[in-house]
Amino acid sequence: MRDLDVIYSKFIEKLKLVLRYILENFGEKEILMRKNQGLIQNRNFGIKNSQIKGYVFHGYGCDFRFKNEDVDIEFENDNIGFTDWSFYLFVDGHNSEITEAMCKAFLKEKLKNKN
């Protein structure tokens, strides 16, 4: 589905910005532990000089806010990634006619074609 390809490209573009922000501001390791120790702010909505306008940690992840979009990422050990639900939420903000099942199938196909 062409719409999903276009939205996926936008998502990956934003995800790359998020990853760079995380590395520059949170470091590479033990991010959740350092956040729980108060070494990293739980939320920040006053980010300057960035396309990222703010973020808020939740559970094992963090929601990054852009002007008109959100990118939700998850931390597992020292790996940073996203879930199919995170991708679906991003897609829904662009095209509410695309279902969660369509997003899952799209991501499954992406993984299958990557190998």
C-alpha positions as CSV (number, residue, x, y, z in Angstrom):
1,M,0.0,0.0,0.0
2,R,1.6,3.2,-1.2
3,D,0.1,5.4,1.6
4,L,1.8,3.1,4.2
5,D,5.2,3.3,2.4
6,V,5.0,7.1,2.5
7,I,4.0,7.3,6.1
8,Y,6.6,4.7,7.0
9,S,9.3,6.8,5.5
10,K,8.1,9.8,7.5
11,F,8.1,7.6,10.7
12,I,11.6,6.4,10.1
13,E,12.8,10.0,9.4
14,K,11.3,11.1,12.8
15,L,12.6,8.0,14.5
16,K,16.2,8.9,13.4
17,L,15.7,12.4,14.9
18,V,14.5,10.7,18.2
19,L,17.5,8.3,18.2
20,R,20.0,11.2,17.7
21,Y,18.3,13.2,20.4
22,I,18.4,10.3,22.8
23,L,22.1,9.7,22.2
24,E,23.0,13.4,22.6
25,N,20.9,14.0,25.7
26,F,20.4,10.7,27.5
27,G,23.4,8.7,26.5
28,E,23.5,5.1,25.2
29,K,23.0,2.9,28.2
30,E,20.8,2.4,31.2
31,I,18.4,5.2,30.2
32,L,15.4,4.0,32.2
33,M,17.5,3.4,35.3
34,R,19.0,6.8,35.1
35,K,15.6,8.3,34.5
36,N,14.2,6.5,37.6
37,Q,17.2,7.9,39.6
38,G,16.2,11.4,38.6
39,L,19.3,11.9,36.4
40,I,17.1,12.3,33.3
41,Q,13.9,14.4,33.4
42,N,10.7,12.4,33.3
43,R,9.2,15.0,30.9
44,N,10.3,18.0,29.0
45,F,8.1,20.2,26.8
46,G,10.5,23.1,26.4
47,I,13.0,21.7,23.9
48,K,14.6,24.5,21.9
49,N,16.4,24.3,18.6
50,S,15.0,20.9,17.6
51,Q,12.1,19.5,15.6
52,I,11.3,17.6,18.8
53,K,9.1,19.8,20.9
54,G,9.0,17.6,24.0
55,Y,8.9,14.1,25.5
56,V,7.4,12.2,28.3
57,F,8.5,8.8,29.6
58,H,6.0,6.1,30.3
59,G,6.5,2.5,31.5
60,Y,9.3,1.1,29.3
61,G,9.2,3.8,26.7
62,C,9.0,7.5,25.8
63,D,6.7,9.5,23.7
64,F,8.4,12.2,21.6
65,R,6.3,15.1,20.4
66,F,6.9,16.9,17.2
67,K,4.8,19.9,15.9
68,N,2.0,17.7,14.6
69,E,3.2,14.2,15.2
70,D,4.2,11.9,18.1
71,V,6.7,9.0,17.9
72,D,6.5,6.5,20.7
73,I,9.6,4.4,21.3
74,E,10.4,1.6,23.7
75,F,13.5,0.7,25.6
76,E,14.4,-2.9,26.1
77,N,17.7,-3.5,27.9
78,D,19.9,-1.0,26.0
79,N,18.0,-1.4,22.7
80,I,15.8,1.3,21.4
81,G,12.9,0.5,19.1
82,F,9.2,0.7,18.4
83,T,6.3,-1.6,18.5
84,D,3.7,-2.2,15.9
85,W,1.2,-0.3,18.1
86,S,3.6,2.7,18.1
87,F,3.7,2.6,14.4
88,Y,-0.1,2.3,14.1
89,L,-0.6,5.4,16.3
90,F,1.7,7.4,14.0
91,V,-0.1,6.1,10.9
92,D,-3.5,6.8,12.4
93,G,-2.5,10.5,12.8
94,H,-1.9,10.6,9.1
95,N,-4.6,8.3,7.7
96,S,-7.4,7.0,10.0
97,E,-8.6,4.6,7.3
98,I,-5.5,2.4,7.8
99,T,-6.2,-0.3,10.4
100,E,-3.9,-1.7,13.0
101,A,-4.0,-5.1,11.2
102,M,-2.9,-3.4,8.0
103,C,0.0,-1.8,9.9
104,K,1.0,-5.2,11.4
105,A,0.9,-6.9,8.0
106,F,3.0,-4.0,6.5
107,L,5.7,-4.3,9.2
108,K,5.7,-8.1,8.9
109,E,6.3,-7.8,5.2
110,K,9.1,-5.2,5.7
111,L,10.9,-7.6,8.1
112,K,10.4,-10.5,5.7
113,N,11.8,-8.6,2.8
114,K,14.8,-7.3,4.9
115,N,16.1,-10.8,5.4
